[in-house]
Amino acid sequence: MASGKELCEGVEWRIRVVDGSSEVLVPPTGLARKVWLRTKGLISGLGMKVRMFLKQAWDMGANDPRKVIHCIKVGLALTIVSLVYFMRPLYDGVGGNAMWAIMTVVVVFEPTVGATLYKCLNRVCATCLAGFLAVGVHWIASQSGDRFEPFVVGASIFILGYRVDKLFDLAHQRISTIIIGTSLCILVIMLVCPIWSGQELHSLTVRNMDKLSDSLDGCVRLYFTNSNGEDDQKLQGYKCVLSSKASEESMANFARWEPSHGRFNFRHPWKQYLKIGASMRSCAYCIEALNSCINSENQAAESIKKHLSTSCLKVSSSSSSAIKELAESVKKMNKSPTIDLLVEEMNSALEELHNDLKSLSHLLNPSTTAENQISATGLVPFMEIIPVVTLASILIEISVRIEALVGSVEELVKESEMKDKIVAKEEKPEEP
């Protein structure tokens, strides 16, 4: 009966026989019906896969539109460079080496302007060097005479795999196609929605500062107030700072190749961003240690935590405020007028924390006189005080490292303003 239902797609037919009983009427299933059901299942499965693919592509484009822009620019560059291969006048000019222009676009095209310029320069230099080397080998073979020419030609063929008679024409065509491909990549990457490595590095530095500030404040609040939700989610922001070293170095390297764009001049101090990133990572390491204090099995007594909670929260709040102000300073590329005041507030909070740590010595002698507790009065309170003292020491170290971060940001702003003045002075026309 179950098989009959499946074949009839849920419809069951019964007939009544002579003796009054009923029987299920199962229609015969032929080969054509089986083929139709299998084909229908394949088409529906394929349609579902296409739908899921389009949904994932839409989500990826919505989350990061730069990937969609990069895909459009790559398609545009490949479409234009393909004209060299499919149009007869252009094809006759470069011969069968037209495919090298297409391969050049595939190899050197990168999402950012700096990375594309870097690869284009390497590609052109390598091709020119190979052409000069081939001409040099040809000259050596022609000057070596009939005795040594077979050895030179044989060694060259062993390395290259083939030889041609018109060497200069081949070198000219190869270099021409490489120049066509690289020039097209540079034009497309700089004219169609350009993505600058310098701007990406600048934005990454600002985002990392905001994440570092949120992680520091959320970590300390979670330890003393046991709050969940938003603060708990912000705790993992410091991990982005720790894992961004390679990205910062590559962006700073590519940004040096980029021309002047926006508020970033050609001689913008990109190396200073690496110093700021190193200072942020040193703070992030301490925040990671704070996170380990939260997840530690040995926790301090509530009375001791309450004794230091006010000063520790004040230090974390002033420190996170200073980091956020530094992020705004980097974002606007000018010195913040309130950063000195925030640093003074952080130092005053540190003084208060030092005083609270000194007053912990009174808590090491509890007011109990029972004989069975005399031997333990010096041990148990001391073991309970270690976790919160460790956290306070880490907070003090973070404040010291934040001062180093302040110095790095101020140096970046100072160098940037100096470069802007020099460029403005050079561009200003001289008065007669």
TILUMLO-860983 format. One record per residue (C-alpha): z, x, y negated; residue in one letter. Coordinates in steps of 0.1 Angstrom, whole numbers. Each point is the difference from the previous one (the first is absolute). Last residue first. Example, Ala and Ser with C-alpha at 12.3 -4.5 7.8 and 13.67 -1.06 7.14 Angstrom:
node z 71	x 137	y 11	residuo s $
node z 7	x -14	y 34	residuo a $
//
This chain:
node z -97	x 576	y -871	residuo p $
node z 24	x -21	y 21	residuo e $
node z 1	x 9	y 37	residuo e $
node z -7	x -28	y 23	residuo p $
node z 30	x -12	y 21	residuo k $
node z -7	x 5	y 38	residuo e $
node z 18	x 33	y 2	residuo e $
node z 31	x -13	y -19	residuo k $
node z 1	x -32	y 22	residuo a $
node z -2	x 22	y 31	residuo v $
node z 28	x 22	y -11	residuo i $
node z 22	x -30	y -11	residuo k $
node z -6	x -17	y 34	residuo d $
node z 9	x 32	y 18	residuo k $
node z 33	x 3	y -19	residuo m $
node z 8	x -37	y 7	residuo e $
node z -6	x 5	y 37	residuo s $
node z 21	x 32	y 1	residuo e $
node z 29	x -18	y -17	residuo k $
node z -2	x -30	y 22	residuo v $
node z -1	x 21	y 32	residuo l $
node z 29	x 21	y -12	residuo e $
node z 20	x -31	y -8	residuo e $
node z -7	x -13	y 35	residuo v $
node z 11	x 33	y 17	residuo s $
node z 32	x 2	y -21	residuo g $
node z 9	x -36	y 9	residuo v $
node z -6	x 8	y 37	residuo l $
node z 24	x 29	y -3	residuo a $
node z 26	x -23	y -15	residuo e $
node z -6	x -24	y 29	residuo i $
node z 8	x 29	y 24	residuo r $
node z 35	x 2	y -15	residuo v $
node z 5	x -37	y 2	residuo s $
node z -11	x 0	y 37	residuo i $
node z 26	x 28	y 7	residuo e $
node z 28	x -22	y -15	residuo i $
node z -12	x -30	y 20	residuo l $
node z 1	x 22	y 32	residuo i $
node z 36	x 10	y -8	residuo s $
node z 10	x -36	y -4	residuo a $
node z -16	x -9	y 33	residuo l $
node z 19	x 28	y 17	residuo t $
node z 32	x -11	y -17	residuo v $
node z -6	x -35	y 14	residuo v $
node z -4	x 13	y 35	residuo p $
node z 29	x 25	y 0	residuo i $
node z 27	x -24	y -12	residuo i $
node z 7	x -16	y 33	residuo e $
node z 6	x 33	y 17	residuo m $
node z 25	x 10	y -27	residuo f $
node z 18	x -34	y 3	residuo p $
node z 4	x 6	y 38	residuo v $
node z 11	x 36	y -1	residuo l $
node z 29	x 4	y -25	residuo g $
node z 19	x -31	y 9	residuo t $
node z -4	x 5	y 37	residuo a $
node z 32	x 20	y 8	residuo s $
node z 21	x -22	y -22	residuo i $
node z -13	x -32	y 15	residuo q $
node z 23	x -4	y 30	residuo n $
node z 30	x 6	y -23	residuo e $
node z -8	x -29	y -23	residuo a $
node z 3	x 10	y -36	residuo t $
node z -33	x -13	y -14	residuo t $
node z -11	x 4	y -36	residuo s $
node z -34	x 17	y 8	residuo p $
node z -4	x 37	y -10	residuo n $
node z -38	x 7	y -2	residuo l $
node z -5	x -27	y -26	residuo l $
node z 15	x 22	y -27	residuo h $
node z -25	x 27	y 7	residuo s $
node z -28	x -26	y -8	residuo l $
node z 7	x 5	y -37	residuo s $
node z -22	x 30	y -1	residuo k $
node z -29	x -19	y 13	residuo l $
node z 5	x -27	y -26	residuo d $
node z 0	x 27	y -27	residuo n $
node z -33	x 14	y 13	residuo h $
node z -15	x -35	y 1	residuo l $
node z 9	x -5	y -37	residuo e $
node z -15	x 33	y -9	residuo e $
node z -32	x -10	y 19	residuo l $
node z -1	x -32	y -19	residuo a $
node z 1	x 20	y -33	residuo s $
node z -28	x 21	y 13	residuo n $
node z -22	x -30	y 8	residuo m $
node z 7	x -15	y -34	residuo e $
node z -10	x 33	y -16	residuo e $
node z -32	x 0	y 21	residuo v $
node z -7	x -36	y -12	residuo l $
node z 5	x 10	y -36	residuo l $
node z -25	x 29	y 4	residuo d $
node z -25	x -23	y 16	residuo i $
node z 2	x -25	y -28	residuo t $
node z -28	x 13	y -23	residuo p $
node z -24	x 3	y 30	residuo s $
node z -25	x 29	y -4	residuo k $
node z -36	x -10	y 2	residuo n $
node z -26	x -4	y 28	residuo m $
node z 3	x -38	y 1	residuo k $
node z 3	x -1	y 38	residuo k $
node z 19	x 33	y 2	residuo v $
node z 26	x -13	y -26	residuo s $
node z 2	x -33	y 18	residuo e $
node z 8	x 17	y 33	residuo a $
node z 25	x 22	y -18	residuo l $
node z 17	x -32	y -12	residuo e $
node z 1	x -13	y 35	residuo k $
node z 16	x 33	y 12	residuo i $
node z 27	x -2	y -27	residuo a $
node z 8	x -36	y 9	residuo s $
node z 3	x 11	y 36	residuo s $
node z 25	x 27	y -10	residuo s $
node z 20	x -23	y -22	residuo s $
node z 3	x -26	y 27	residuo s $
node z 8	x 25	y 27	residuo s $
node z 27	x 16	y -21	residuo v $
node z 15	x -34	y -10	residuo k $
node z 0	x -11	y 36	residuo l $
node z 18	x 32	y 10	residuo c $
node z 26	x -5	y -28	residuo s $
node z 8	x -36	y 9	residuo t $
node z -1	x 5	y 38	residuo s $
node z 24	x 29	y 1	residuo l $
node z 33	x -18	y 5	residuo h $
node z -16	x -29	y 18	residuo k $
node z -14	x 24	y 26	residuo k $
node z 35	x 15	y 4	residuo i $
node z 15	x -34	y 5	residuo s $
node z -28	x -11	y 24	residuo e $
node z 7	x 29	y 23	residuo a $
node z -29	x 24	y 5	residuo a $
node z -26	x -5	y 27	residuo q $
node z -7	x 22	y 30	residuo n $
node z -29	x -16	y 19	residuo e $
node z -25	x 12	y -26	residuo s $
node z -28	x -24	y -11	residuo n $
node z 11	x 1	y -37	residuo i $
node z 6	x 37	y 0	residuo c $
node z -35	x 6	y 16	residuo s $
node z -15	x -19	y -30	residuo n $
node z 18	x 23	y -24	residuo l $
node z -15	x 30	y 18	residuo a $
node z -34	x -16	y -4	residuo e $
node z 8	x -4	y -37	residuo i $
node z 8	x 37	y -1	residuo c $
node z -34	x 8	y 15	residuo y $
node z -16	x -24	y -26	residuo a $
node z 15	x 20	y -28	residuo c $
node z -17	x 32	y 12	residuo s $
node z -32	x -20	y 5	residuo r $
node z 1	x -11	y -36	residuo m $
node z 3	x 36	y -12	residuo s $
node z -29	x 10	y 22	residuo a $
node z -21	x -29	y -14	residuo g $
node z 8	x 11	y -36	residuo i $
node z -11	x 35	y 8	residuo k $
node z -32	x -13	y 15	residuo l $
node z -6	x -20	y -31	residuo y $
node z 3	x 31	y -20	residuo q $
node z -30	x 15	y 18	residuo k $
node z -22	x -28	y -16	residuo w $
node z 5	x 14	y -35	residuo p $
node z -30	x -16	y -16	residuo h $
node z -28	x 25	y -7	residuo r $
node z -29	x -24	y 3	residuo f $
node z 18	x -26	y -21	residuo n $
node z 19	x -30	y 14	residuo f $
node z 3	x -29	y -25	residuo r $
node z -30	x -18	y 14	residuo g $
node z -23	x 24	y 18	residuo h $
node z -7	x 37	y -6	residuo s $
node z -20	x 15	y 28	residuo p $
node z 13	x 2	y 36	residuo e $
node z 2	x 32	y 20	residuo w $
node z 37	x 5	y -8	residuo r $
node z 8	x -35	y 13	residuo a $
node z -11	x 10	y 35	residuo f $
node z 27	x 26	y 4	residuo n $
node z 27	x -23	y -15	residuo a $
node z -11	x -28	y 23	residuo m $
node z 1	x 22	y 31	residuo s $
node z 35	x 13	y -9	residuo e $
node z 13	x -35	y -8	residuo e $
node z -13	x -14	y 32	residuo s $
node z 15	x 27	y 21	residuo a $
node z 34	x -4	y -16	residuo k $
node z 1	x -38	y 2	residuo s $
node z 21	x -3	y 32	residuo s $
node z 34	x 6	y -16	residuo l $
node z -6	x -23	y -30	residuo v $
node z -11	x -28	y 23	residuo c $
node z 32	x 5	y 20	residuo k $
node z 20	x -5	y -32	residuo y $
node z -11	x -37	y 0	residuo g $
node z 18	x -8	y 32	residuo q $
node z 32	x -12	y -17	residuo l $
node z -19	x -26	y -20	residuo k $
node z 1	x -25	y 28	residuo q $
node z 37	x 1	y 4	residuo d $
node z 5	x -5	y -38	residuo d $
node z -21	x -32	y 2	residuo e $
node z 17	x -15	y 30	residuo g $
node z 35	x 13	y 7	residuo n $
node z 31	x 9	y -20	residuo s $
node z 28	x 19	y 17	residuo n $
node z 16	x 5	y -35	residuo t $
node z 8	x 37	y 2	residuo f $
node z -26	x 14	y 24	residuo y $
node z -27	x -25	y -9	residuo l $
node z 5	x 7	y -37	residuo r $
node z -4	x 37	y 6	residuo v $
node z -32	x -4	y 19	residuo c $
node z -15	x -25	y -23	residuo g $
node z 5	x 22	y -31	residuo d $
node z -15	x 30	y 16	residuo l $
node z -29	x -18	y 17	residuo s $
node z -10	x -19	y -31	residuo d $
node z -1	x 32	y -21	residuo s $
node z -20	x 19	y 26	residuo l $
node z -25	x -29	y 3	residuo k $
node z -5	x 0	y -38	residuo d $
node z -5	x 37	y 0	residuo m $
node z -24	x -2	y 29	residuo n $
node z -21	x -26	y -19	residuo r $
node z -2	x 21	y -31	residuo v $
node z -11	x 31	y 20	residuo t $
node z -26	x -20	y 19	residuo l $
node z -14	x -14	y -32	residuo s $
node z -6	x 35	y -15	residuo h $
node z -14	x 13	y 33	residuo l $
node z -25	x -30	y 1	residuo e $
node z -9	x 5	y -36	residuo q $
node z -7	x 37	y 7	residuo g $
node z -20	x -8	y 31	residuo s $
node z -23	x -23	y -20	residuo w $
node z -15	x -31	y 15	residuo i $
node z -33	x -8	y -18	residuo p $
node z -12	x -36	y -1	residuo c $
node z -37	x 8	y 3	residuo v $
node z -9	x 28	y -25	residuo l $
node z 19	x 30	y 13	residuo m $
node z -3	x -5	y 38	residuo i $
node z -37	x -11	y -3	residuo v $
node z -11	x 28	y -22	residuo l $
node z 18	x 27	y 20	residuo i $
node z -13	x -14	y 33	residuo c $
node z -36	x 0	y -13	residuo l $
node z 3	x 36	y -12	residuo s $
node z 14	x 11	y 34	residuo t $
node z -29	x -17	y 19	residuo g $
node z -28	x 13	y -23	residuo i $
node z 15	x 35	y -1	residuo i $
node z 2	x 1	y 38	residuo i $
node z -36	x -13	y 3	residuo t $
node z -12	x 27	y -24	residuo s $
node z 19	x 28	y 18	residuo i $
node z -17	x -10	y 33	residuo r $
node z -34	x -3	y -16	residuo q $
node z 2	x 34	y -17	residuo h $
node z 13	x 17	y 31	residuo a $
node z -27	x -15	y 22	residuo l $
node z -27	x 10	y -25	residuo d $
node z 14	x 35	y -2	residuo f $
node z -1	x 4	y 38	residuo l $
node z -35	x -11	y 5	residuo k $
node z -5	x 14	y 36	residuo d $
node z 30	x -18	y 15	residuo v $
node z 26	x 11	y 26	residuo r $
node z 23	x -19	y 24	residuo y $
node z 35	x 2	y 15	residuo g $
node z 18	x 14	y -30	residuo l $
node z 21	x 27	y 17	residuo i $
node z -22	x 9	y 29	residuo f $
node z -30	x -4	y -23	residuo i $
node z 14	x 25	y -24	residuo s $
node z 9	x 25	y 28	residuo a $
node z -35	x -2	y 14	residuo g $
node z -16	x 4	y -35	residuo v $
node z 21	x 31	y -7	residuo v $
node z -7	x 15	y 35	residuo f $
node z -37	x -8	y -2	residuo p $
node z -3	x 16	y -35	residuo e $
node z 16	x 33	y 11	residuo f $
node z -31	x 18	y 13	residuo r $
node z -26	x -18	y -21	residuo d $
node z 15	x 10	y -33	residuo g $
node z 35	x -5	y -14	residuo s $
node z -12	x -11	y -35	residuo q $
node z -13	x -35	y 11	residuo s $
node z 31	x -6	y 22	residuo a $
node z 24	x 11	y -28	residuo i $
node z -19	x -23	y -25	residuo w $
node z 2	x -30	y 24	residuo h $
node z 38	x 7	y 5	residuo v $
node z 5	x 0	y -37	residuo g $
node z -20	x -32	y -5	residuo v $
node z 21	x -17	y 27	residuo a $
node z 32	x 13	y -17	residuo l $
node z -12	x -13	y -34	residuo f $
node z -6	x -34	y 16	residuo g $
node z 34	x 0	y 17	residuo a $
node z 17	x 8	y -33	residuo l $
node z -19	x -27	y -18	residuo c $
node z 10	x -25	y 27	residuo t $
node z 37	x 10	y -1	residuo a $
node z 2	x -1	y -38	residuo c $
node z -16	x -34	y -1	residuo v $
node z 23	x -15	y 27	residuo r $
node z 31	x 16	y -15	residuo n $
node z -8	x -14	y -34	residuo l $
node z -7	x -34	y 14	residuo c $
node z 33	x 1	y 19	residuo k $
node z 21	x 7	y -30	residuo y $
node z -19	x -25	y -22	residuo l $
node z 6	x -27	y 26	residuo t $
node z 37	x 8	y 3	residuo a $
node z 4	x -1	y -38	residuo g $
node z -18	x -33	y -4	residuo v $
node z 21	x -18	y 26	residuo t $
node z -10	x -20	y 31	residuo p $
node z -21	x 28	y 15	residuo e $
node z -38	x 5	y 5	residuo f $
node z -7	x 35	y 11	residuo v $
node z -11	x -5	y 37	residuo v $
node z -18	x -33	y 0	residuo v $
node z -18	x 8	y -33	residuo v $
node z -11	x 34	y 13	residuo t $
node z -13	x -16	y 33	residuo m $
node z -22	x -23	y -21	residuo i $
node z -14	x 30	y -19	residuo a $
node z -4	x 19	y 32	residuo w $
node z -22	x -28	y 14	residuo m $
node z -26	x 9	y -26	residuo a $
node z -5	x 34	y 17	residuo n $
node z -32	x -13	y 17	residuo g $
node z -20	x 6	y -32	residuo g $
node z 17	x 4	y -33	residuo v $
node z -28	x -10	y -24	residuo g $
node z -20	x -20	y 26	residuo d $
node z 31	x -22	y 6	residuo y $
node z 3	x -8	y -37	residuo l $
node z -36	x -11	y -3	residuo p $
node z 2	x -19	y 34	residuo r $
node z 31	x -21	y -7	residuo m $
node z 22	x -4	y 31	residuo f $
node z 19	x 33	y 1	residuo y $
node z 6	x 5	y -37	residuo v $
node z 7	x -37	y -3	residuo l $
node z 29	x 4	y 24	residuo s $
node z 19	x 18	y -28	residuo v $
node z 2	x -33	y -19	residuo i $
node z 13	x -20	y 29	residuo t $
node z 24	x 27	y 11	residuo l $
node z 15	x 2	y -35	residuo a $
node z 3	x -38	y -3	residuo l $
node z 17	x -3	y 35	residuo g $
node z 24	x 28	y -9	residuo v $
node z 8	x -17	y -33	residuo k $
node z 6	x -34	y 16	residuo i $
node z 23	x 15	y 27	residuo c $
node z 20	x 19	y -26	residuo h $
node z 5	x -32	y -21	residuo i $
node z 12	x -18	y 31	residuo v $
node z 25	x 28	y 8	residuo k $
node z 11	x 0	y -37	residuo r $
node z 9	x -37	y 4	residuo p $
node z 31	x 9	y 20	residuo d $
node z 21	x -30	y 12	residuo n $
node z -27	x -26	y -7	residuo a $
node z -27	x 21	y 16	residuo g $
node z 21	x 6	y 31	residuo m $
node z 8	x -37	y 2	residuo d $
node z -37	x -9	y -2	residuo w $
node z -10	x 25	y 26	residuo a $
node z 28	x -13	y 23	residuo q $
node z -12	x -36	y -5	residuo k $
node z -36	x 10	y 6	residuo l $
node z 9	x 17	y 33	residuo f $
node z 21	x -30	y 11	residuo m $
node z -29	x -23	y -6	residuo r $
node z -25	x 23	y 18	residuo v $
node z 24	x 1	y 30	residuo k $
node z 4	x -38	y 0	residuo m $
node z -38	x -5	y -1	residuo g $
node z -5	x 24	y 29	residuo l $
node z 26	x -19	y 20	residuo g $
node z -16	x -33	y -8	residuo s $
node z -35	x 14	y 10	residuo i $
node z 13	x 14	y 32	residuo l $
node z 18	x -32	y 10	residuo g $
node z -31	x -21	y -7	residuo k $
node z -21	x 24	y 20	residuo t $
node z 24	x -3	y 29	residuo r $
node z 1	x -38	y -2	residuo l $
node z -38	x -2	y -3	residuo w $
node z -6	x 23	y 30	residuo v $
node z 24	x -21	y 21	residuo k $
node z -18	x -32	y -10	residuo r $
node z -34	x 15	y 9	residuo a $
node z 13	x 11	y 34	residuo l $
node z 10	x -35	y 10	residuo g $
node z 33	x -18	y 1	residuo t $
node z 1	x -32	y 20	residuo p $
node z 20	x -28	y -14	residuo p $
node z 35	x -5	y 15	residuo v $
node z 8	x -37	y 7	residuo l $
node z 37	x -3	y 7	residuo v $
node z 8	x -25	y 27	residuo e $
node z 17	x -34	y -1	residuo s $
node z 16	x -20	y 28	residuo s $
node z -8	x -37	y 6	residuo g $
node z -14	x 4	y 36	residuo d $
node z -36	x -4	y -12	residuo v $
node z 0	x 28	y -25	residuo v $
node z 10	x 0	y -37	residuo r $
node z -16	x 27	y -22	residuo i $
node z 17	x 24	y -24	residuo r $
node z -13	x 21	y -29	residuo w $
node z 21	x 25	y -18	residuo e $
node z -8	x 13	y -35	residuo v $
node z 18	x 32	y -11	residuo g $
node z -30	x 22	y -4	residuo e $
node z -19	x -14	y 30	residuo c $
node z 1	x 34	y 18	residuo l $
node z 36	x 6	y -9	residuo e $
node z 11	x -34	y 11	residuo k $
node z -18	x 3	y 33	residuo g $
node z 16	x 34	y 6	residuo s $
node z 34	x -17	y -5	residuo a $
node z -8	x -28	y 23	residuo m $
//
